[in-house]
Amino acid sequence: MTTRTRIFVLLSVCFVLLLACNFRRASAPAPVLIPAEPAPTRQSAPPPATKMPTVVPEMLPTVAPETSYGSLAREHLEVLSEEIGSRLPGSPEEAEAAAYVEAAFEAYGYEVAVQPFSFVTENEEELESVNVIAVKPGVSTEELIVGAHYDSSDEAEGADDNASGVAVLLEVAELLQDVETPYNVRLIAFGAEEADLDGSRYYAGRMDDAEIQNTVGMINLDSLAAGDVAYVYGDPGPGTLRDWIMERAEEAGFDLEARAAEDMDEPDGTPCECADYGPFQEAGIQFAYFEATNWDLGEQGGMTQVDLDLGEEGVIRHTEYDTLEYIDTTFPERIDDHFDLFVTLLYDTLTQFEAQD
């Protein structure tokens, strides 16, 4: 093959290859541009398990006669009783309620401490729970403790017992965040009350003598929604928490009745093991206990809450009737009226009460 022939052959091959490359490029599909996924953003709202109410009413630093508190408490009540539901001690639902309370405290600007503890059931099963604690610094380093248990029995939603107490606790926490208080206010949501007051026993049992002496009093919130009559229990006498609250209720025009601490005691005179104030009373700390029930019905021991033809022979808590729907349907506006009373009086106590020397 001559040199000229070789050159011709090489040029022909190059031409064919060039045509093939152009054909392949023309027939190939256009590249698809996939948009890069945006970088994950930090969630500003709690996850669904700890969803906060979306309705937050305007809060006022002082209580005027025409002011009605309780709408935010009702939002919390709905989440705890209807969205989370029954919160048996040691259950996933109880843990969900604890996470919800923690998220609420944090949303209101508090630093939160979670105090874990274990307890043993009647079936000898060891379970876990927590106390959720937030502290509002006051003018004095002495403290007022406010507590409400967030667990419930397994019979119903636990709207009255005790989503109602936690709901009031959380609304007052929101009210207090930017308000001066005479004392430090320690807000505690207790776990496992329905087991054997385990959360409050655990907390109070670990207070040393200095902490006990530094505590002005303990205010307990339990079963505030369903009962006929609003009560405050505690030791009577000038300057006591109970009597100060009664005087404030009278000034504000609220219907509130008082019972003495001894009315709650066991027959042998020991503190009643029926609510979270008991461990603090045993430690020598004065208490005030808010509850809604009816001491004039049934055996007149405070356990019958409403007319004997309603609920389970007059009892709402620990029954299938302890639901928001039943209480609202059977007692229209009762929850709103009670929440207005309890939120107002608790707020006033924490911002105005000063113990007498």
Buried (B, 14 or more C-beta within 10 A) or exposed (E): EEEEEEEEEEEEEEEEEEEEEEEEEEEEEEEEEEEEEEEEEEEEEBEEBBBBBEEEBEBEEEBEEEEBBBBBBBBBBBBBBBEBBBBBBBBEBBBBBBBBBBBBBBBBEBEBBBBEBEBEBEEEEEBBBBBBBBBBEBEBEBBBBBBBBBBBBBBBBBBBBBBBBBBBBBBBBBBBBEBEBBBBBBBBBBBBBBBBBBBBBBBBEEBEEEEEEBBBBBBBBBBBBBBBBBBBBBBEEEEBBBBBBBEBBEEBEBEBBBBEBEEBBEEEEEBBEBBBBBBBBBBEBBBBBBBBBBBEBBEEEBBBBBEEEBBBEBBBBBBEBBBBEBBBEBBEEBBBBBBBBBBBBBBBBBBEBEBEE
